[in-house]
Amino acid sequence: MPRSLVLLFVSVLFLLQTAAASDRLENQRDLFRNAHERIGLGLSVDMDELRDQLKGYPLLPYLIYADLLSDTSRLTAGQVESFLDAYGDLPLARGFRGQWLHELGAREDWEAYQRFHRGGGSATLRCYGLRARRATDGVDDDWLREARGLWLVGHSQPSACDAVFSELYDRDALSDEQRWERITRAMYSGSAGLARALRPRLAEADQQWLDDWLRLNRDPATALADPDFDVDSRRGRQLVRFGIRVLARSDRDVARERLERYAARGELPREMALELQREIALRSAYSRDDEALELLDELPEAARNDTVLEWQARVAVGQQNWPRLVDAVWALPRKQREQAEWRYWRAHALWMTGAKDRAEELFEPLARTRNYYGFLAADALGRPYAMNEADLDHDADRQAALASRPGMQRARELREVGLITEARREWEAALAGADTDTRAQAAMLALGWGWYDRAIHNANRAGMHNALALRFPAGFSNVLEPAAAAADVDPALVYAVARKESAFSPDARSRVGARGLLQVMPETGRRVADGLGVSDPAGVDLYKPAVNARLGAAYLSQMLERFDGNVILAAAAYNAGPERAARWLEDNPGQPAAVWIENITFGETRDYVKSVLAFRAVFDSQLRGEPRRLAGAMPVMPGEEATELVLGEDTDGES
């Protein structure tokens, strides 16, 4: 046979084998998805048959895991031991062991619990562990110490701990001071109900003190006006301190009056009086009260600390007190003074006080950095933005070696079948202990797989701060750009919001329940869907990139429309709600935009707006080759008290 025909035959055979392998892999993925879904719904599957069909498939352990845990009441120690022997080095083993321990605790099978428990874990598992030790080994000093540690918290513990705490009570193993310490922690954490429930466990005198504290908690102004308790006692001073701190949040005038009265009588230690005076002044600063700077300045030297110095500078920015700001920034600790934020505001303050040459000297190096304040400095000088992008040093061989690791293969497959959280755990386990060079190649591998949040995370871990392709990828462009177009929103802004909200993690969920790429709240999603005339999304739908992108972009468009296209207000509203954004605007009308941002009273939202503006410039650079200037997005905020323009901004909005 001619050589050419042999080569052709080999090529065709290779292609057929590759196609067959690809078909087999897709078939196994379908089998896994279907079986995993059935198990999740409580339906039965033929695991023996699936083991044969999925032989060699990387995710078979996850199916066995799901099947075994579908009904833990039927699990046996032998099944658990077999699973852990086979897959104990996989990340899922820890969760499997934990589920089994929960089951053993519920069964009160303490001998088996002792065999499988490795210590630590959640409060429930730790309490089960103590109960197991009590049943098998009895109670000793170590047991009592660990039990007290679980008891002495400012919140309720799970029911698994009830028997442990009963043992402490029965043995009278808690001192009066320890019992009062838990009351203190509960009250300071806002758990008055827990404190009330613990009342019968207190000494009789402390029960009365708790009653006084609960009354104080309900109405501190009245309780402190004419207290029923001995102020000049240890417990009394503790209650006064608590009450004034509560008042400092809600009624600072009353808090100051009460503090001055007690201090004048000598009923508070000097250190406590200074601490409370500082607390009131700082609370005034946090709320941007008109008198905040005066209160901070009035603090005695002994009450001043780095936080006071920082807020003297922040309030000076908010009040546009530029001469004072020059001095306030200089008074900051050196490390803080050299941060981009304070370098910018010192330069701005010098500019506004006429020292423009010195201001330009300070703006110059800052303008060469890629961050919000660096961009503001570049606007002030009329300079191009410094993106400082670094080229990527791809190493195909190292990336291939990483991709061939079993953990990486499982991670990729888990992501392919939609188990994103499990995929992320496998990824991190596969890279445990990796050096920065390996992390860098892993970031590039993740980008090639379209796994954007892993690219961002690993680039950050590797210190690749200028690798914009990795840290600011145009992720999920197939859904974000159509959603931006449909909502008539700048795509760079949508990318910036996605990058800030979730770092392109479609499974992200915030502590308040926002979900998906653009962190859409379920109620917001339903409301926006109604306006668009589409079906209300179920909770799980918000984790689908296409659904989330459409609803998130539409909501962002609504915020832009509500605030007349003002990107700053729209971003603040997207993060904190339109009512708060409107209230902040009402509180600070007509301010320069950069100053207005600094006056946002929610620190999280303040940082959010800065990040979105800076990220939009970066994505503009990526998408358009030329970023739009921050100055163009930073007009004087609406209102009647306009004072000055942001440096570098002309009256027509062009820099």
Buried (B, 14 or more C-beta within 10 A) or exposed (E): EEEEEEEEEEEEEEEEEEEEEEEEBEEBBEBBBEBBEBBEEEEEBEBEEBEEBBEEBBBBBBBBBBBBBBEBEEBEBEEBBEBBEEBEEBBBBBBBBBBBBBBBBEEEBBEBBBEBBEEEBEBBBBBBBBBBBBBEEEBEEEBBEBBBEBBEBBEEBBEBBEBBBEBBEEEEBBEEEEBBBBBBBBBEEEBBEBBBEBEEBBEEEBBBBBBBBBBBBEEBBEBBEEBEBBBEEEBBBBBBBBBBBBBBBEBBEBBBBBBEBBBEEEBBEEEBBBBBBBBBBBBBBBEBBEBBBEBBEEBEEEBBEEEBBBBBBBBBBBBBBBEBBBBBBEBBEEEBBEEBBBBBBBBBBBBBBEBBEBBBEBBBEBBBBBBBBBBBBBBBBEBEBBBEBEEBEEBEEBBEBBBEBEBBBBBBBBBBBBBBEBBBBBBBBBBEEBEEEBBBBBBBBBBEBBBBBBBBBBBBBBEBEBBBBBBBBBBBEEBBBBBBEBBEBBBBBBBBBBBBBBBBBBBBBEEEEBBBBBBBBBEBBBBBBEEEEEEEBEEEBBBBBBBBBBBBBBBBBBBBEBBEEBBBBBBBBBBBBBEBBBEBBEBBBBBBBBBBBBBBBBEEBBBBBBBBBBBBBBBBBBBEEEBBBBBBBBBBBBBEEBEEBBBBBEEEEEB
